[in-house]
Amino acid sequence: MKRRDFFKTPAALAAALGLPATALATASPDARAAMPEDGLPALPLALEVTRLRVGTRDTADLRRANRLAREAGQPQPLPDPPDDENNYWAEAIRWGDRFFYRVGSTMVECSEYDYTMVIANPNTYYFSRALWLHVRIRNKRDGIDDPGAFGRDA
């Protein structure tokens, strides 16, 4: 199974959300239709995880060229910028009608607009959605209360 196909399975989301092991049993189509014995609802069928390389505008051209090469099944022309506070791997997750953004082991819920815009433009610069989500992830890691994307409903 390709890694990309694995990330589209409900098992990947259950692991990402830290659901109990019994929730993993709902990954099969037969199990989704029934309610598990412990009362946990079945996972919705619509699960999409998009892996992104987030970074600054200075590394945007390099990251774009590497992404296009990966999607075409070719080797990357140059190595990705080293992982640091501003260049890292992230995941945009759509689970039914809910949306999440995850970096490492930290995940925040976001709006559909945030989800769409960070996939379209994973550059962290002034007024970009990637920067807003970057700040929310950093605040969550630091233990700062998140009022849902700076006071608006997420």
N, C-alpha and C positions, 0 to 999 in steps of 0.2 A: 504494500500500500504506500503510495506516495505521501510525503509529509503534508503536502498541500491538501490532499484528500482527507487525511486524518483530522486536520484542523476544522474541517467542515462537519465533523460528526458531533453528536450530542455528548459523547464521552469526553471529548476535549473540553467542552464548556463545563461539564460537571466537574472535571479536574481543576479547571481555571477558577471556578466559583467555590471550590472546596466543599462540594456537596458530598453527602455520605456515600459509601461504596454501593449501597443499594440503589442509588440513583443511576449508577453506571449500567445496571441491568436494563434500564429503560432505553438503551441505545438500539436494541433490536426492534424491527417494525412491529412484531407481535406484542412486545412488552409495552410499546408506546400506547397501544389501544386500551390497555388495562391499567387500573390504579394499583401501585405496589401495595404489599401487605401492610407496610408501616404508615401508610396514609400520605406519602409524598406524591404530588401530582406528577404525571408523566411529562417528560421534556417536550417542548413543542418541536415540530418537524423543521421549522425554518431556522437554521443556524448557519451563519456565515462569519468566518474569521478572516480578516484581511491583514496580512503581516506587512508592516511599513518600516522603512528606514527613515527615521526622523532626524533632521539636522538643520544646520544654519543655511542661509542663502549662499554662503561661500562654497559649500560642498554640494549644492543642489544639482549642478550639471553632472558631477561625478556620480552621485546617487541615482540620477535619472538614467545615465548610460548603463550603469550596472543593473538596474531594474529591468530595462529593456532587454539586455543580454540574457538575464535569468529567465525572463518570460519567453524568449526565443529558444531557450535550451542551449545557449552558447556560453562559453566561459566569460567571466567578467573581464573587461578591458583593463581595469585597475582595481586594486584592493579598496574595500570600503574605508572611509575614514575611521580612525580608532575610536572605540566606544569611550565616551566621556559624558559629562553632564549635558552637553548640547547635541551629541550625535549618538543615537541609540536605536535599538529595535523596539517597536511598539506593535500592538494589535488593536484593530478596530473591530468590534464584535457586534453583530446584529443577531439578536435572539428573539424571534417572534417580532413583537412591536417594541422591544426594549433595545437600547443601544449602550454599549460600554466601550471604554478605552482603557487599555492595560499596558503598563510598562513594568517588566519584571514581575514581581509578585503583587504589585499595587494596581488596583482597578477602581475606576470611578464610573458612575453611570453618567451618560451624556444624552444630548438631544439628537434627533435624526439629522438636524442641520449640522451639528458638530461632527457627527459620524461621516456624513457625506463630504464635508469640506476638508477634514483632515486626510481623507483618502485622496482627494483631488489635489491637495497642496500640503505635503508633510514638512513644510519649511517653517522654522520658528523665527518669525520676525514680527515687528510691530503690527498689531491688529489681525494676525492670522489665527485661525482656530487651533492650529497646532500649538501656538504659544499659550493660548488660554488653557488648553488641556494639559500642557506641560506644567503650568503653574498649579493647576488643581492637583495633579499627581504629586508634585513637590510638597504642596501644603498637606496632603493626606499623609505622606511619609513623615513629615515633621510634626504631625499630630494637631495641625490647625484645623478648626471646624470649617467645613465646606458648606456654605449656604446654597449649594447648587448653582455653580457657574456664576459666582459673584452676585448673588441676590436674585437672579432670575430663575424661573422654573426650568430645570434641566430635563 
